[in-house]
């Protein structure tokens, strides 16, 4: 029985080391995923802001197009 204690202790320590390494790698992966999610949230907010600005510019261009057409029609009516 005493001959089996050393190999059993070795395998228990080895299993504990493997579990510890796996745990810390998982924690590192979770932290990396959390940082990635934060970056993606920032990108999403930037895209939404750019889309809102684009819509505002598109609205202004439409208004300017209407004004230019009305000016063009006024100039054509003068001829």
PEBELGI-V591156 format. One record per residue. N is the residue number from 1. RES is the residue in one small letter. NEAR is the number of other ideal C-beta (glycine too) atoms within 10 Angstrom. D_LAST is the distance of its C-alpha to the last C-alpha in Angstrom with 2 decimals. Layout:
BEGIN
N&RES&NEAR&D_LAST  N&RES&NEAR&D_LAST
END
This chain:
BEGIN
1&x&4&114.75  2&x&5&114.43  3&x&6&113.21  4&x&8&110.14  5&x&9&109.02  6&x&9&107.50  7&x&9&105.35  8&x&9&104.22  9&x&10&103.34  10&x&10&101.48  11&x&10&99.37  12&x&10&98.70  13&x&10&97.55  14&x&10&95.44  15&x&10&93.83  16&x&10&93.15  17&x&10&91.52  18&x&10&89.33  19&x&10&88.28  20&x&10&87.54  21&x&10&85.42  22&x&10&83.50  23&x&10&82.95  24&x&10&81.55  25&x&10&79.31  26&x&10&77.97  27&x&10&77.33  28&x&10&75.53  29&x&10&73.41  30&x&10&72.57  31&x&10&71.54  32&x&10&69.34  33&x&10&67.77  34&x&10&67.20  35&x&10&65.46  36&x&10&63.32  37&x&10&62.36  38&x&10&61.40  39&x&10&59.24  40&x&10&57.55  41&x&10&56.91  42&x&10&55.25  43&x&10&53.07  44&x&10&52.17  45&x&10&51.15  46&x&10&49.06  47&x&10&47.29  48&x&10&46.64  49&x&10&45.21  50&x&10&42.98  51&x&10&41.82  52&x&10&41.03  53&x&10&39.06  54&x&10&37.21  55&x&10&36.33  56&x&10&35.08  57&x&10&32.89  58&x&10&31.59  59&x&10&30.76  60&x&10&28.91  61&x&10&26.92  62&x&10&26.01  63&x&10&24.88  64&x&10&22.81  65&x&10&21.26  66&x&10&20.32  67&x&10&18.81  68&x&10&16.80  69&x&10&15.51  70&x&10&14.63  71&x&10&12.81  72&x&10&10.96  73&x&10&10.10  74&x&9&9.06  75&x&9&6.76  76&x&8&5.31  77&x&7&5.44  78&x&6&3.83  79&x&4&0.00
END
